[in-house]
Amino acid sequence: MRQPMPEFKNEDEEREFWATHDSSEYVDWSKGKRAVFQNLKPSTRYFSTAS
């Protein structure tokens, strides 16, 4: 049985959680479906994840 998905106060809290936990404990990836995103355009801005 999978664990319930935790609720997060903000993106930083969520990012920190997933950096230290395995998503397979929370998500059933066997039910995942492939997605195709057509007509995506590259970003014109650079987003750094470094603090």
mmCIF file of the N, C-alpha and C atoms, coordinates in Angstrom:
data_MODEL
# 
_entry.id   MODEL 
# 
loop_
_atom_site.group_PDB 
_atom_site.id 
_atom_site.type_symbol 
_atom_site.label_atom_id 
_atom_site.label_alt_id 
_atom_site.label_comp_id 
_atom_site.label_asym_id 
_atom_site.label_entity_id 
_atom_site.label_seq_id 
_atom_site.pdbx_PDB_ins_code 
_atom_site.Cartn_x 
_atom_site.Cartn_y 
_atom_site.Cartn_z 
_atom_site.occupancy 
_atom_site.B_iso_or_equiv 
_atom_site.pdbx_formal_charge 
_atom_site.auth_seq_id 
_atom_site.auth_comp_id 
_atom_site.auth_asym_id 
_atom_site.auth_atom_id 
_atom_site.pdbx_PDB_model_num 
ATOM 1   N N  . MET A 1 1  ? 0.836  -1.191 0.000   1.00 0.00 ? 1  MET A N  1 
ATOM 2   C CA . MET A 1 1  ? 0.000  0.000  0.000   1.00 0.00 ? 1  MET A CA 1 
ATOM 3   C C  . MET A 1 1  ? 0.875  1.247  0.000   1.00 0.00 ? 1  MET A C  1 
ATOM 4   N N  . ARG A 1 2  ? 0.508  2.190  -0.797  1.00 0.00 ? 2  ARG A N  1 
ATOM 5   C CA . ARG A 1 2  ? 1.268  3.434  -0.924  1.00 0.00 ? 2  ARG A CA 1 
ATOM 6   C C  . ARG A 1 2  ? 0.965  4.372  0.252   1.00 0.00 ? 2  ARG A C  1 
ATOM 7   N N  . GLN A 1 3  ? 1.951  5.188  0.575   1.00 0.00 ? 3  GLN A N  1 
ATOM 8   C CA . GLN A 1 3  ? 1.767  6.192  1.617   1.00 0.00 ? 3  GLN A CA 1 
ATOM 9   C C  . GLN A 1 3  ? 0.958  7.351  1.054   1.00 0.00 ? 3  GLN A C  1 
ATOM 10  N N  . PRO A 1 4  ? 0.170  8.034  1.886   1.00 0.00 ? 4  PRO A N  1 
ATOM 11  C CA . PRO A 1 4  ? -0.573 9.193  1.383   1.00 0.00 ? 4  PRO A CA 1 
ATOM 12  C C  . PRO A 1 4  ? 0.393  10.313 1.000   1.00 0.00 ? 4  PRO A C  1 
ATOM 13  N N  . MET A 1 5  ? 0.032  11.058 -0.042  1.00 0.00 ? 5  MET A N  1 
ATOM 14  C CA . MET A 1 5  ? 0.861  12.163 -0.508  1.00 0.00 ? 5  MET A CA 1 
ATOM 15  C C  . MET A 1 5  ? 0.857  13.278 0.538   1.00 0.00 ? 5  MET A C  1 
ATOM 16  N N  . PRO A 1 6  ? 2.034  13.712 0.984   1.00 0.00 ? 6  PRO A N  1 
ATOM 17  C CA . PRO A 1 6  ? 2.076  14.786 1.980   1.00 0.00 ? 6  PRO A CA 1 
ATOM 18  C C  . PRO A 1 6  ? 1.637  16.116 1.379   1.00 0.00 ? 6  PRO A C  1 
ATOM 19  N N  . GLU A 1 7  ? 1.179  17.003 2.236   1.00 0.00 ? 7  GLU A N  1 
ATOM 20  C CA . GLU A 1 7  ? 0.828  18.355 1.798   1.00 0.00 ? 7  GLU A CA 1 
ATOM 21  C C  . GLU A 1 7  ? 1.979  19.272 2.181   1.00 0.00 ? 7  GLU A C  1 
ATOM 22  N N  . PHE A 1 8  ? 2.279  20.222 1.307   1.00 0.00 ? 8  PHE A N  1 
ATOM 23  C CA . PHE A 1 8  ? 3.411  21.113 1.514   1.00 0.00 ? 8  PHE A CA 1 
ATOM 24  C C  . PHE A 1 8  ? 2.936  22.555 1.628   1.00 0.00 ? 8  PHE A C  1 
ATOM 25  N N  . LYS A 1 9  ? 3.640  23.337 2.435   1.00 0.00 ? 9  LYS A N  1 
ATOM 26  C CA . LYS A 1 9  ? 3.297  24.749 2.621   1.00 0.00 ? 9  LYS A CA 1 
ATOM 27  C C  . LYS A 1 9  ? 3.743  25.598 1.430   1.00 0.00 ? 9  LYS A C  1 
ATOM 28  N N  . ASN A 1 10 ? 4.843  25.169 0.776   1.00 0.00 ? 10 ASN A N  1 
ATOM 29  C CA . ASN A 1 10 ? 5.373  25.947 -0.352  1.00 0.00 ? 10 ASN A CA 1 
ATOM 30  C C  . ASN A 1 10 ? 6.283  25.043 -1.204  1.00 0.00 ? 10 ASN A C  1 
ATOM 31  N N  . GLU A 1 11 ? 6.739  25.575 -2.313  1.00 0.00 ? 11 GLU A N  1 
ATOM 32  C CA . GLU A 1 11 ? 7.572  24.795 -3.235  1.00 0.00 ? 11 GLU A CA 1 
ATOM 33  C C  . GLU A 1 11 ? 8.912  24.424 -2.625  1.00 0.00 ? 11 GLU A C  1 
ATOM 34  N N  . ASP A 1 12 ? 9.473  25.291 -1.805  1.00 0.00 ? 12 ASP A N  1 
ATOM 35  C CA . ASP A 1 12 ? 10.754 24.984 -1.175  1.00 0.00 ? 12 ASP A CA 1 
ATOM 36  C C  . ASP A 1 12 ? 10.639 23.766 -0.269  1.00 0.00 ? 12 ASP A C  1 
ATOM 37  N N  . GLU A 1 13 ? 9.556  23.709 0.497   1.00 0.00 ? 13 GLU A N  1 
ATOM 38  C CA . GLU A 1 13 ? 9.335  22.565 1.376   1.00 0.00 ? 13 GLU A CA 1 
ATOM 39  C C  . GLU A 1 13 ? 9.157  21.285 0.561   1.00 0.00 ? 13 GLU A C  1 
ATOM 40  N N  . GLU A 1 14 ? 8.416  21.379 -0.539  1.00 0.00 ? 14 GLU A N  1 
ATOM 41  C CA . GLU A 1 14 ? 8.205  20.216 -1.397  1.00 0.00 ? 14 GLU A CA 1 
ATOM 42  C C  . GLU A 1 14 ? 9.511  19.762 -2.043  1.00 0.00 ? 14 GLU A C  1 
ATOM 43  N N  . ARG A 1 15 ? 10.286 20.713 -2.529  1.00 0.00 ? 15 ARG A N  1 
ATOM 44  C CA . ARG A 1 15 ? 11.573 20.397 -3.162  1.00 0.00 ? 15 ARG A CA 1 
ATOM 45  C C  . ARG A 1 15 ? 12.496 19.689 -2.185  1.00 0.00 ? 15 ARG A C  1 
ATOM 46  N N  . GLU A 1 16 ? 12.547 20.176 -0.950  1.00 0.00 ? 16 GLU A N  1 
ATOM 47  C CA . GLU A 1 16 ? 13.395 19.573 0.075   1.00 0.00 ? 16 GLU A CA 1 
ATOM 48  C C  . GLU A 1 16 ? 12.926 18.139 0.392   1.00 0.00 ? 16 GLU A C  1 
ATOM 49  N N  . PHE A 1 17 ? 11.618 17.939 0.449   1.00 0.00 ? 17 PHE A N  1 
ATOM 50  C CA . PHE A 1 17 ? 11.068 16.617 0.726   1.00 0.00 ? 17 PHE A CA 1 
ATOM 51  C C  . PHE A 1 17 ? 11.465 15.622 -0.355  1.00 0.00 ? 17 PHE A C  1 
ATOM 52  N N  . TRP A 1 18 ? 11.242 15.972 -1.631  1.00 0.00 ? 18 TRP A N  1 
ATOM 53  C CA . TRP A 1 18 ? 11.512 15.027 -2.718  1.00 0.00 ? 18 TRP A CA 1 
ATOM 54  C C  . TRP A 1 18 ? 13.006 14.802 -2.922  1.00 0.00 ? 18 TRP A C  1 
ATOM 55  N N  . ALA A 1 19 ? 13.838 15.687 -2.444  1.00 0.00 ? 19 ALA A N  1 
ATOM 56  C CA . ALA A 1 19 ? 15.283 15.487 -2.539  1.00 0.00 ? 19 ALA A CA 1 
ATOM 57  C C  . ALA A 1 19 ? 15.749 14.375 -1.596  1.00 0.00 ? 19 ALA A C  1 
ATOM 58  N N  . THR A 1 20 ? 14.916 14.053 -0.599  1.00 0.00 ? 20 THR A N  1 
ATOM 59  C CA . THR A 1 20 ? 15.317 13.052 0.389   1.00 0.00 ? 20 THR A CA 1 
ATOM 60  C C  . THR A 1 20 ? 14.386 11.846 0.458   1.00 0.00 ? 20 THR A C  1 
ATOM 61  N N  . HIS A 1 21 ? 13.359 11.780 -0.435  1.00 0.00 ? 21 HIS A N  1 
ATOM 62  C CA . HIS A 1 21 ? 12.408 10.671 -0.412  1.00 0.00 ? 21 HIS A CA 1 
ATOM 63  C C  . HIS A 1 21 ? 12.248 10.071 -1.799  1.00 0.00 ? 21 HIS A C  1 
ATOM 64  N N  . ASP A 1 22 ? 11.900 8.802  -1.842  1.00 0.00 ? 22 ASP A N  1 
ATOM 65  C CA . ASP A 1 22 ? 11.679 8.087  -3.096  1.00 0.00 ? 22 ASP A CA 1 
ATOM 66  C C  . ASP A 1 22 ? 10.205 8.199  -3.487  1.00 0.00 ? 22 ASP A C  1 
ATOM 67  N N  . SER A 1 23 ? 9.923  8.701  -4.675  1.00 0.00 ? 23 SER A N  1 
ATOM 68  C CA . SER A 1 23 ? 8.539  8.909  -5.111  1.00 0.00 ? 23 SER A CA 1 
ATOM 69  C C  . SER A 1 23 ? 7.766  7.601  -5.273  1.00 0.00 ? 23 SER A C  1 
ATOM 70  N N  . SER A 1 24 ? 8.459  6.469  -5.447  1.00 0.00 ? 24 SER A N  1 
ATOM 71  C CA . SER A 1 24 ? 7.759  5.197  -5.633  1.00 0.00 ? 24 SER A CA 1 
ATOM 72  C C  . SER A 1 24 ? 7.007  4.771  -4.370  1.00 0.00 ? 24 SER A C  1 
ATOM 73  N N  . GLU A 1 25 ? 7.333  5.371  -3.229  1.00 0.00 ? 25 GLU A N  1 
ATOM 74  C CA . GLU A 1 25 ? 6.592  5.089  -2.001  1.00 0.00 ? 25 GLU A CA 1 
ATOM 75  C C  . GLU A 1 25 ? 5.250  5.820  -1.978  1.00 0.00 ? 25 GLU A C  1 
ATOM 76  N N  . TYR A 1 26 ? 5.079  6.805  -2.860  1.00 0.00 ? 26 TYR A N  1 
ATOM 77  C CA . TYR A 1 26 ? 3.884  7.650  -2.855  1.00 0.00 ? 26 TYR A CA 1 
ATOM 78  C C  . TYR A 1 26 ? 3.089  7.596  -4.156  1.00 0.00 ? 26 TYR A C  1 
ATOM 79  N N  . VAL A 1 27 ? 3.745  7.258  -5.263  1.00 0.00 ? 27 VAL A N  1 
ATOM 80  C CA . VAL A 1 27 ? 3.103  7.285  -6.575  1.00 0.00 ? 27 VAL A CA 1 
ATOM 81  C C  . VAL A 1 27 ? 3.191  5.898  -7.208  1.00 0.00 ? 27 VAL A C  1 
ATOM 82  N N  . ASP A 1 28 ? 2.089  5.430  -7.772  1.00 0.00 ? 28 ASP A N  1 
ATOM 83  C CA . ASP A 1 28 ? 2.080  4.148  -8.480  1.00 0.00 ? 28 ASP A CA 1 
ATOM 84  C C  . ASP A 1 28 ? 2.446  4.419  -9.939  1.00 0.00 ? 28 ASP A C  1 
ATOM 85  N N  . TRP A 1 29 ? 3.733  4.325  -10.242 1.00 0.00 ? 29 TRP A N  1 
ATOM 86  C CA . TRP A 1 29 ? 4.215  4.664  -11.587 1.00 0.00 ? 29 TRP A CA 1 
ATOM 87  C C  . TRP A 1 29 ? 3.770  3.654  -12.635 1.00 0.00 ? 29 TRP A C  1 
ATOM 88  N N  . SER A 1 30 ? 3.286  2.475  -12.228 1.00 0.00 ? 30 SER A N  1 
ATOM 89  C CA . SER A 1 30 ? 2.814  1.490  -13.207 1.00 0.00 ? 30 SER A CA 1 
ATOM 90  C C  . SER A 1 30 ? 1.535  1.964  -13.902 1.00 0.00 ? 30 SER A C  1 
ATOM 91  N N  . LYS A 1 31 ? 0.853  2.932  -13.315 1.00 0.00 ? 31 LYS A N  1 
ATOM 92  C CA . LYS A 1 31 ? -0.372 3.473  -13.913 1.00 0.00 ? 31 LYS A CA 1 
ATOM 93  C C  . LYS A 1 31 ? -0.108 4.761  -14.690 1.00 0.00 ? 31 LYS A C  1 
ATOM 94  N N  . GLY A 1 32 ? 1.149  5.141  -14.790 1.00 0.00 ? 32 GLY A N  1 
ATOM 95  C CA . GLY A 1 32 ? 1.510  6.352  -15.516 1.00 0.00 ? 32 GLY A CA 1 
ATOM 96  C C  . GLY A 1 32 ? 1.308  6.193  -17.015 1.00 0.00 ? 32 GLY A C  1 
ATOM 97  N N  . LYS A 1 33 ? 1.041  7.286  -17.686 1.00 0.00 ? 33 LYS A N  1 
ATOM 98  C CA . LYS A 1 33 ? 0.862  7.281  -19.137 1.00 0.00 ? 33 LYS A CA 1 
ATOM 99  C C  . LYS A 1 33 ? 1.833  8.269  -19.761 1.00 0.00 ? 33 LYS A C  1 
ATOM 100 N N  . ARG A 1 34 ? 2.306  7.919  -20.938 1.00 0.00 ? 34 ARG A N  1 
ATOM 101 C CA . ARG A 1 34 ? 3.218  8.796  -21.658 1.00 0.00 ? 34 ARG A CA 1 
ATOM 102 C C  . ARG A 1 34 ? 2.457  10.023 -22.160 1.00 0.00 ? 34 ARG A C  1 
ATOM 103 N N  . ALA A 1 35 ? 3.054  11.179 -22.008 1.00 0.00 ? 35 ALA A N  1 
ATOM 104 C CA . ALA A 1 35 ? 2.441  12.424 -22.472 1.00 0.00 ? 35 ALA A CA 1 
ATOM 105 C C  . ALA A 1 35 ? 3.308  13.040 -23.561 1.00 0.00 ? 35 ALA A C  1 
ATOM 106 N N  . VAL A 1 36 ? 2.667  13.646 -24.530 1.00 0.00 ? 36 VAL A N  1 
ATOM 107 C CA . VAL A 1 36 ? 3.367  14.340 -25.603 1.00 0.00 ? 36 VAL A CA 1 
ATOM 108 C C  . VAL A 1 36 ? 2.942  15.803 -25.557 1.00 0.00 ? 36 VAL A C  1 
ATOM 109 N N  . PHE A 1 37 ? 3.903  16.686 -25.443 1.00 0.00 ? 37 PHE A N  1 
ATOM 110 C CA . PHE A 1 37 ? 3.630  18.121 -25.401 1.00 0.00 ? 37 PHE A CA 1 
ATOM 111 C C  . PHE A 1 37 ? 4.121  18.738 -26.697 1.00 0.00 ? 37 PHE A C  1 
ATOM 112 N N  . GLN A 1 38 ? 3.208  18.947 -27.596 1.00 0.00 ? 38 GLN A N  1 
ATOM 113 C CA . GLN A 1 38 ? 3.567  19.506 -28.891 1.00 0.00 ? 38 GLN A CA 1 
ATOM 114 C C  . GLN A 1 38 ? 3.595  21.027 -28.816 1.00 0.00 ? 38 GLN A C  1 
ATOM 115 N N  . ASN A 1 39 ? 4.347  21.598 -29.705 1.00 0.00 ? 39 ASN A N  1 
ATOM 116 C CA . ASN A 1 39 ? 4.419  23.059 -29.865 1.00 0.00 ? 39 ASN A CA 1 
ATOM 117 C C  . ASN A 1 39 ? 4.987  23.785 -28.643 1.00 0.00 ? 39 ASN A C  1 
ATOM 118 N N  . LEU A 1 40 ? 5.850  23.123 -27.890 1.00 0.00 ? 40 LEU A N  1 
ATOM 119 C CA . LEU A 1 40 ? 6.505  23.803 -26.781 1.00 0.00 ? 40 LEU A CA 1 
ATOM 120 C C  . LEU A 1 40 ? 7.580  24.724 -27.332 1.00 0.00 ? 40 LEU A C  1 
ATOM 121 N N  . LYS A 1 41 ? 7.703  25.869 -26.723 1.00 0.00 ? 41 LYS A N  1 
ATOM 122 C CA . LYS A 1 41 ? 8.712  26.834 -27.157 1.00 0.00 ? 41 LYS A CA 1 
ATOM 123 C C  . LYS A 1 41 ? 9.766  26.949 -26.063 1.00 0.00 ? 41 LYS A C  1 
ATOM 124 N N  . PRO A 1 42 ? 11.030 27.065 -26.430 1.00 0.00 ? 42 PRO A N  1 
ATOM 125 C CA . PRO A 1 42 ? 12.070 27.202 -25.404 1.00 0.00 ? 42 PRO A CA 1 
ATOM 126 C C  . PRO A 1 42 ? 11.900 28.504 -24.618 1.00 0.00 ? 42 PRO A C  1 
ATOM 127 N N  . SER A 1 43 ? 12.271 28.456 -23.375 1.00 0.00 ? 43 SER A N  1 
ATOM 128 C CA . SER A 1 43 ? 12.180 29.633 -22.525 1.00 0.00 ? 43 SER A CA 1 
ATOM 129 C C  . SER A 1 43 ? 13.199 30.679 -22.975 1.00 0.00 ? 43 SER A C  1 
ATOM 130 N N  . THR A 1 44 ? 12.838 31.925 -22.833 1.00 0.00 ? 44 THR A N  1 
ATOM 131 C CA . THR A 1 44 ? 13.770 33.013 -23.144 1.00 0.00 ? 44 THR A CA 1 
ATOM 132 C C  . THR A 1 44 ? 14.454 33.511 -21.886 1.00 0.00 ? 44 THR A C  1 
ATOM 133 N N  . ARG A 1 45 ? 14.112 32.890 -20.737 1.00 0.00 ? 45 ARG A N  1 
ATOM 134 C CA . ARG A 1 45 ? 14.710 33.267 -19.464 1.00 0.00 ? 45 ARG A CA 1 
ATOM 135 C C  . ARG A 1 45 ? 15.438 32.072 -18.879 1.00 0.00 ? 45 ARG A C  1 
ATOM 136 N N  . TYR A 1 46 ? 16.494 32.343 -18.141 1.00 0.00 ? 46 TYR A N  1 
ATOM 137 C CA . TYR A 1 46 ? 17.246 31.294 -17.467 1.00 0.00 ? 46 TYR A CA 1 
ATOM 138 C C  . TYR A 1 46 ? 16.821 31.268 -16.000 1.00 0.00 ? 46 TYR A C  1 
ATOM 139 N N  . PHE A 1 47 ? 16.473 30.076 -15.514 1.00 0.00 ? 47 PHE A N  1 
ATOM 140 C CA . PHE A 1 47 ? 16.073 29.910 -14.121 1.00 0.00 ? 47 PHE A CA 1 
ATOM 141 C C  . PHE A 1 47 ? 17.121 29.068 -13.422 1.00 0.00 ? 47 PHE A C  1 
ATOM 142 N N  . SER A 1 48 ? 17.772 29.634 -12.444 1.00 0.00 ? 48 SER A N  1 
ATOM 143 C CA . SER A 1 48 ? 18.787 28.919 -11.693 1.00 0.00 ? 48 SER A CA 1 
ATOM 144 C C  . SER A 1 48 ? 18.166 28.245 -10.479 1.00 0.00 ? 48 SER A C  1 
ATOM 145 N N  . THR A 1 49 ? 18.573 26.997 -10.199 1.00 0.00 ? 49 THR A N  1 
ATOM 146 C CA . THR A 1 49 ? 18.095 26.294 -9.018  1.00 0.00 ? 49 THR A CA 1 
ATOM 147 C C  . THR A 1 49 ? 19.099 26.413 -7.880  1.00 0.00 ? 49 THR A C  1 
ATOM 148 N N  . ALA A 1 50 ? 20.243 27.029 -8.154  1.00 0.00 ? 50 ALA A N  1 
ATOM 149 C CA . ALA A 1 50 ? 21.264 27.190 -7.112  1.00 0.00 ? 50 ALA A CA 1 
ATOM 150 C C  . ALA A 1 50 ? 20.862 28.306 -6.168  1.00 0.00 ? 50 ALA A C  1 
ATOM 151 N N  . SER A 1 51 ? 21.185 28.123 -4.898  1.00 0.00 ? 51 SER A N  1 
ATOM 152 C CA . SER A 1 51 ? 20.839 29.144 -3.894  1.00 0.00 ? 51 SER A CA 1 
ATOM 153 C C  . SER A 1 51 ? 22.014 30.073 -3.677  1.00 0.00 ? 51 SER A C  1 
# 
